[in-house]
Amino acid sequence: MRTALARQAVAAAALCLTLCAPAPARASGGSTAGPGPGPAPTAAEDAGAELVARRAAAAAALRPVAVPPPAGGAPGAPAHGTRPVPGPAAGAARLDFRPCPAAEELPGPVRCATLRVPLDYARPDGPQISLTVSRVPATGRGGAARQGALVYNPGGPGASGMFFPLLADRPAWARIAAAYDLVGYAPRGVGRSAPLVCQDPAERPHGPTQVPAEPSPAHKRERLAAAQAYARGCARHAGAALAHYTTLNNARDLDVLRAALGEPRLSFMGASYGTYLGAVYATRHPDRVRRMVFDSAVDPDPRRIWYRNNLAQAPGFERRWADFRAWAARHHAAYGLGTTARAVRASYEKVRATVARTPAGGVVGTGELHAAYLQTAYYDDVWPERAAALAAFLRGDPGPLTRQAAPDPRTAAEAANATAVYTAVLCNDAPWPADWETWDRDNTELARRAPFETWANAFLNLPCASWPVSERQRPVEVGAPAGGLPSTLIVAAERDGATPHRGALELQRRLGARAALVTEQRAGTHGVAGGLNACVDRHVERYLLTGATPGWRITCAPHPEPAPVSLDDRATSAPRALLPPVV
């Protein structure tokens, strides 16, 4: 699922981001979907993680610390007043920032490094993997004092945050970038961080795909077989390493990154799945938390990780799909799709029926169409171009729809990698129902009231039913310790479909009295912070710069709805990357 913050950087560099699924809770028969039998974090893994973090801190202490350039200097200018020092002992995790490799597609001011971490923390000196890290030092503009590093995780799991330093020159981030080094990274398995794959390129589905509105028993059997094959592919490609893609290991990696950056305590911003990662980190390392912003929070209740959370997404997406159709109806004069939400749905179904017979441009079938219009449930800024594409198609011009919905072969490998990591982390994190009957019953019932995304989401997660890792993790009981946590800030949209608002309420309850919640009312774009809503941004900026929170629960008015565009507006023809999975 790509959050709004992550998508701000698309114009500056290629990036991928987030989708995981929260959902309505329903007691399931068959195998448990809650925090049933599963290994607790082992003492050996935790001891290994502590050892690696101590080594990283020692290495950071031997390395020159980046300082802000002189006032008015460019981000990323060489630090002043530092000198080379001897390197750390062999085996210590360290960061050596240099110009980024061309593959990262990041401009000069951003510097990149790699961080070595164990594949298995129970064997801290065993096989190592490299995580890619990006950074722009604090600018110091306006005489701002440096407050350390702000690390960002955009979610997924399966999304890369390498783009994050690009936001340093955005107006909404100027004051934060003056005080903080902006640090992004690609979590284990993602991008160039020991990338995980589950399929050979020839095995990946090729469009156009035709997906029935209501899956027949035969179609369900096909998808079940495909899910089983996908799970086997993950095991075939990753081998024994597959079991080590977990939220707990992501949290351990995050702590090593904190130490390697020379930070005694972590300042962190996570979106979507990144909020769950941050909550797990805070639960396990409360004394190492400095500032934490949770944007679009996953419900951390261990009984909902991840099966029930995924079910809960469907009603939220249904509401947001209705929001888009109601908006298009209000702009019937611009698009001609109908004057009611029901009429707009009929227009969409007419397009769907047509591409089911003859794919648009030869490449957009019902599967590609649905993937493109699922974005309307995530972000309202795509509403004008999606409405215009429907209108143009119904007028006889399939071009805009084809350009918006056709998968981009240039990003196919990135999307496949994101899906592989998403699947591995979610499947490893918790037990899932192992019997198809449970999945079929729960999703059949759910689809009666929320048909838009139910089955697509179920089939996406279905590899977890036959996941070839014998022992799943036991979800962490997220919560503040007896002594409490430092002040934290949660921001959420009231109508978010990907991470329903109840998740923000549950996270706040678990983090305790010093966790503040800012809710954007009557809005549903996934990912609230970073330039979308000035009221939200003021609270985020104030918190990161001062540590002050606005109160227990406060609200912000919604950001303005997008304005309609004409059918020949160039924006309607702009290609747009489709989302990989995201919580």
N, C-alpha and C positions, 0 to 999 in steps of 0.2 A: 504494500500500500504505500503510495507516495503521498506524503503530507504536503500541505501548502508550502511550508518552509522549504522542503527539499525541492519542490518544483520551481521555486524562484531561481534556482541555479541552472535550470535546463538550458536557458538561452546562452549561458556562459560556458557550459561544459556538459558533455554527456553524463547522465547519472541514472541510477536505478533506485527505486524505493518501494515501500511497504504495503502487504495485506495479510492479515491473519484474521480469524473470525471469532468475535464474540456473539452470543445468541440466547434465545429464551430458554430458561431452565426447564427441563422436563425429566422426571425420573425415567431412566432407561432400564429396560430389562437386559438380560444377557450379561455380558462382561461389564465390569465397572468402568465408568468414565471419570470417576473421581480419583482422589489421591489414595488409591488402594495400594496393594503390595508393590514395592519397588525399593531400590536401594536408596538409603539416605546418603548424604555426602560422606564419603569415607574419610577417616582420620588421615589416611595416607595422602589423599588428594589435597585436603586442606593444608596439611603440613608442607606438602610440596609447593603449593601456591604461596604460602608464607615465605618459604625459602627463596623462590624465584623473585617475589616482590622485594625482599630484603636485598638481594643481589642487584636488582634494577635500581633501587634507591642508592645503593653504594656507587653504582656506575654513574648515576646522575650527579652525585655529589662531586665526582671527579671531572665532570664536563663543564665547560663554560656555560653560564646561563645567558640566554638571549635577553637583551634589554631593549627598551623602545628606542627607535631612531630619534634624532633631534626633532624638535617641534617642526611640523611641516614636512618631515621626511616621508618617504614612501614606505608602505608596509613591506616587510621582508628585507629592508635595507640591512647591511651587515651590522651586527652588534658592535658597540663601542666599549672599550675598556675591558676586553677579555683577552686571555692568552691560552694557547694550547696547553693541555696538561696530559700526563700519562693516561693511557686507556685503562679500563677496568680489567679485573681478572678474567681469565677465560671462562666462558659459560655465563657471564652476567648479561642480562638483557640491557641493551643500551639503544639510544636513538642518535643517529648521525644524519642530520637534516642536510639535504643537498637538492639541487634542481630536480624536479620531478621527471620520471621517465615519460617519454612521449606517449606511451600507452595510457597514462592517466588523463591526458588532455587537459592539464591544468596549467594556467599561465605562469609567467616568471615569478611574480611575487610570492607564490605558494612554494613551499619547500616540502620535500617528502623524505621519509625514512622508513626503515623496516624494523620491526620489533620481533625478536625471537622468543617464542613461548613453547612450552612442552605440548606435544599432542595430548599426552596423558599426564596430568599433574601428579599422579601417584608415582610417576617415574620422571622427576624433574630434570634428570640428566639423560633421559632417553631421547627418542626421536623428537626433533624440534620442527616447528612450522614458523613461517614468517608472516606477520601481519603488516600491511601497509598503513602508514600514518601520514597525514598532511597537516601543515601548520602555516599560519601567518602570525608573526609576533604582534603583540599589542602595539598599537601605533603611538600611544602616549599623547595623542592630539589634545589640545586644550589643557595641557599640563596634567592629564589624568595619571594617577599612580597605578602602576601595574598590579593586578590582583591575582596573577597566575594564569593557568590554562583553563579554558572552558571546553570540555569534550562533548561532542554531539554524536548521538546515535539516532538515525532516522527511522528505525523500525524494521519491519519485515516479518519475521527474521529473514534475512536475505538481501537487505539493502545496504549499500555502501554510503558512508558519510564523508568520503574523500572530498566532495564538493564544498563542504562547509566553510572552509576559509575564504571561498569566493565571496561570501556575504559581507566581508569586512568593509567593502566600499559602498554598500547599500545604505541609504539614509537611515532606515529603521535600525541598522546595526552599528552606526557610527560610534555612539557613546560606549556601547559594550565592547566594540573592537578596540577602542582607545585604552581600555583597562585590562582586557584579556587577550592572551594568545588564543586564537580560534583554532581548535584542533579537531580534525576529522580522522576517521579511520575506517577500514574495511574489516568487519569481524571475521573470525575464522571461517573459512570456506567461501568467502565472498570475494569476487573480483580477482585480484592478484594475491589474496591472502590464502594460500594453499587451496585453490578453488576446488569446490566439490561439484561433481557432475553425476547424473544418474542415467544418462542416455548418450549414446553416440549420436553425432549429427544426423546420420541416416535413419536413426530410430525416432527422431522427433516428429510429431504430427505435422503434416503439411496441409495448408489450406487449399481450397476453401473447405471449411467444416460445416456440416449440417447437423444441428442439434434439435431434437423435437421439443416442442413447448412442454409436453407432458411425456416423460420417458416411459416407454413400454417395458414390459418384463424383459424382452429381448435386448433392448438398449441398455437396461440396467445390468444384464449379464455381461454385455460387451464392456461396459465401463468397469465392472468389478474385475474382469480379467485383465483389463489395461492397468488398473491400479495395482494388482498383484505383480504384473510384469514390471511396472515402474519400481516397486519396492525391491524386487530382485535385482533390478539394474543398479539401484543405489548400493546394494551390498556387493555386487560384482565390481563396481568401479572403486568403491571406497575400502572394501575389505574390513579389517578389524577397526580401522579409524572411524567408521560410521558411528559407533556408539559415543564418540567424544564430541559430537556436535550437539551441545546442550546449553540451556540458559545458564546453568551453574558454571560451566566452563567459560561462557561469554563473560560472566561476572568476574571470574578469576582473571581472565585476560584483561578486563577493564582495570582491575586493581594493579596488575603489573604495568599497564600503560600509565596509570597515575604515578606509580613509583618511578618509572623511567623518565617521566616528565619532570621529576624533582618536586612533585607536589605532596606535602604531608597529608592534605585532605583534598577530596575530589569536588570540583565544580563541574556539574554535568547537566546536560539538557537532553532528554529523550522524548521521542514522539512515537505514538502508537505502541508497537512491541517494545520500543525503547523505554517506555514508561515501566513496563514489567521488568525489564533488565535493570533499570535504575532502582526499582523497589526491592528486587532481590538483593542487589548490591547493598542498599541501605540497611536491609534486615541483617545481613551477614557482617557488615562493616560499619556500624553506626558511628563509631569514633573516627571514621575516615571521611565522613560527609561534611562538606563545607556549604555548598549551595546546590540545590537540585530543582529543576523545572521539569514537570511532567505534562506533556502536551498531548491531549487526546488519549486518556488513560484506559488501558486494558483493565478489566475486572480481575484483581489478583486472587480472588477467593480460590483456594486450591481445588475445591470441588468443581470449579468451572474451567480449569486448565486441562486441556484445551477443547474438549469435545463440546461441552455445554456452551462455552464462550462462542464457538463457531455457530452453533444453532442460533444463538441470540442475535447474530448479525442479520439474519433474514428479515425479521420485522422492521429493523432499522433501515435496511436498504429499500424495503417496500415503501416506507414513508418518504424517503428521499426521492425515489422514482416518481411518487405522486407529487412531490414538491416541484420537480422539473416539469411534469406535465401540466400542473396548474399554472406555472409561470409561462409556459408556451401558450396556454390558452388565453392568458391575459394579454399576450402579444399576438393574437390571431391576425391583426392587421398587418404585421410584419411577415408572418410565416404561413398563414392560411392552413394551419394544422387542426383547427377546431376551436370552438369558443368554450369548451369545457375540458376538464382533465380526461373524462371518458372519451371525448371525441379525439383528443390528441393520442390517446392509447390506440384508438382505432386506426389512426394514420400510421402509427408505428407498426401495428400488426399488418397493415397492408404492405408496408415496405418489407416486413419480415417474410410474408408469404411470397413476395416476388423474388427475393434473394434465395429463398428455399428452392424455387424452381430454376432460377438462372442467377448464379452469383454475380454480384456487382463487380464490373471490371474483370470478371473471371476469377476473382480472388476473395471476395467478401461473401461468405455464406452466413447462415444464422448464428454460428458460433462466433465469428468475427464481429457481426453486428452487435450481439449481446455484450461482448467484451468492451466494445467502444462505448455503448450506452450505459454500461455499469459505471463508467466514469462520472456520469451525471449524478450518481448517488454519493460520490466522494467529493466532488468539487463543483460549485455552481459557476465558476468562471468558464467552464466548458459548455454551459447551457446554450449560449447564442450560436456557437458553431455547430453543435449537434442538432439544434432545431433547424438551422439553415440547411444542413445536409439532408435532413428528412424532406424539407420543403423542395429542395432542388431535385431530389430523386423523384418525388411525386410529380414534378413538372417535366420529367424526362431526362434530367441531367444526373447521371450517377457519379460524376467526377468528385464532388466534395465528399460524398460518403466513402468512396473508394480510398481517397487520400487519407481520410481520418481513421478508417477502420482496418485497412490492410496492414498486416504485420510487417514490420520493417526488418528485412533480412540482416541489416547491419547490426541490429541489437538482439538477434535471435539467441546468440550464445549467452549474452548477458541475462536475458530473460530466463533461459534454461537454468543457468547457474543460480539465479535468485529463487526459482521454484525448488531446486534441489535443496538449498540451504533451509528454506522455509519448511519444507517437508521433514527434513532430518531433525531440525530442532523441535518442531512441534510433536513429531512422533516419539522422539526420545524423552521429552520432558515429562510425560505422564502416561498412564495406561489409557487406552482407547478401547471401545467395544470391539471385540474380535469377531463377532457374528454378524453377518450381513442382515439378518432379520431385524436386529436392533436399529441399524442405520436406516433400513427401508421403512420400518414403522415410524420412527421419529421424523424422518424427512417427508414422508407421505403426508403425515398429519400437518406438519409445518407448511408444506407447499399449498395446502388448501386455503390458507390465509395470507401467505407471503410467497407467491410463486416466482417472483422476478429473479431471485438469486439462489433460492434454496438448493436446487439440485446441482447447479454449477459448483456451489461451495462444497456440497457433500462429496461430489466426485473428485474435487481438488484434494480433499483431505483423506479420501478413502484408502490410499496406500498405508495409512496408520493402522488399518484393521489387520493387515498381514505383515507388519513391519518386522524385518528380520533381525531385530535386536532383542535378545531374550529378556533382559532386565531393563525396564524403563525407570526413569528417575521418579522420585516422589516429589510432587510440587512443594516448593518452599512455603511455609506458613508466614507470609509477608506480614510484618508488623514492627512497630517501634519497640525497643527494649524498655525495661522498667524505668531507666533514666531518661527516656525520650530521645528524640532526634532534634537536630537543629531545625530551624524554620525551613519549610519546603513550600513550593508553590505548584499547584495543579491548575491547568487551564483546559477548558473543554467547551465544546459546542453542544447546545441542548438537544439538537436533532441529528447529531452525528450517527451515521448508520454503521460505520466500520467498528467504532468503539462506543457503544451506547453509553449515555450519560450516567447510568447507574454504576458503571465501572469507576467513574471519577468519584462518586459518592462513597463507594466501597473502599477505594484506595485512601481517600481522606480519613475515613473511619479507622483504617488500620494504621496509618502513619501517625495519628494522634493529634493532640490539641494544637500543635504548632504547624500543622499542615493547613494552608489556606487554599480555597477553591474559588477560581474566577470562572463564571459560566457566561458564554456568549449566548444570549437568549434568542430563540426563534431562528437559529441558524444551524447549519449542518455540515459545513465544509470540514473535511477531516484534516486536522492540523491547523491550529488557531493562531499560533504566535508567528511573528516575523514579517509583518507588513500588511496583514489582511484587515486587522481591526485595531485602530489606534488606541482604543481604551485598553484592550488586552495588552498591547505592546508596552504601554506606559507602566502597567503593573509588573510585567516581566523585566523591563529595563530597571525599574526602581529596585526590585528584589535582587537582581544580579549585581547591581552597583552598591547597594547599601545593606542588603540582607533583610530589609523591611518588607513585611507582607501586608496586604490591604485589609485583612480581617478574616474571620472564619469562613464566611460564604458571601460573596458579592457577585453582582451581575454587570454585564456590559450589554448595551444595545447591539443588535445585529449589524454586521457590515452591510452596505447597500447591495441590493440584488443587481446582477449584471443588466446592462441595457441591451436591447435587441440590436442585431446588426442586419444590414440588408443582405439579400441573397448574393449579391456580387461583391460583398466586402471581401477583401483579400484574406482576412482572418479565417473565413469559412473554408478556405482551401489549404490552410497550413497543416502539414503533417504533424502528428502529435504522438509521442511514444505511449504505448499502452502500458498498463500497470502490470508489474509482476505481483505475485502474492504478497500480502501484507496483513498483519494483525491490526 
